[in-house]
Amino acid sequence: MFGLGLPEIVIILIALVILFFGGKKITELARGIGRFTGEFKKGKMEIEKEIKAAEGEIKEPPQKNRK
């Protein structure tokens, strides 16, 4: 694309974001993205725990009362 590599395009995009949003808004945006990422990871770990717990319940054979 116009002889530009990925690093050059990234630098241009960062400069445009700074121009459009300003320094203060960028920090707020980054903080929000960080919180979202953290919440996403927590949710992912909870879902994985639930799946593993369900797998453990499925693998254990049901106990029959024999008399």
N, C-alpha and C positions, 0 to 999 in steps of 0.2 A: 504494500500500500504506500505509494509515493516514495519508496525506498527507505521507509522507516521500519525499524525493528521493534520488537516488543518493549524493550526498555524505554525507548524514545516515546512510544505511544503512552506508556504508563506515566511518564513524567508530564507529558502534555495534559493528560486527563487529571492528574493531581493539581496542576496549575489552574485548570479550568474550574475544578471543584472549589479551590480556594477563592477564586474570583467570584464565583456565584454565591457561595455560602458565607464566606468570611471565616476568620480563625475561630471565633467563639462558637459558631454553629457547628463547625467541624468537630470540635471537642465534644459537644453534646451528642452529635450524631455517632461518633465513635463510642461514646459511653453507652448509648442505647444499643448499638450493635453488640457490644460486649455483654450487656445484660441479657440480650436475646440469646446470644450464643450459650451463656451459662445456663439459662433456663432450658434451652433445647437439650443440652447435655444431661441435665438433671432428669428431664422427662424421658430421654432415651435410656438412661440407666434404670429408671423405675420400670419401664416397659420390659427391659431385659430381665430384671429380677422377677417380674410377674411371669414371664415366659418360662424361665428356669424353674420357678416354683410349680408351674403347671406341668412341666415335663417331669418333675420329680413325682408328682401325684399320679401321673399316667404310668410311669415305669413301675411303681410299687404295685404288686398284685393285691387285689382286694382280700381282706382277711375273712375267712369263712369260719363260722362257729361250728365246730364238729363236736358232737357228743357221743 
